[in-house]
Amino acid sequence: MYPSVAQGSYENCCLKYASAKKTIRRHVTSYRVQETDGGCNIPAVVLTLKKTRLICVDPRLPWPSELLI
């Protein structure tokens, strides 16, 4: 994850997408959706992996959308 703290805000935001493969799904423990409101400039699906590692993926890819269903 590429977190950023916007000026005047304490929100963690993704600044760019990681090049994650579909096979990473088996390591996902949770996720959240980042919207483009507030201090965040890009939409993203923020995946929490085992060992609490965070990565940001493009929500327009087909496989992150499957997680949201």
Secondary structure, DSSP 8 states (H G I E B T S, - for coil): ----B-TT---B---S-----GGGGGGEEEEEEE-SSTT--S-EEEEEEGGG-EEEE-TTSHHHHHHT-
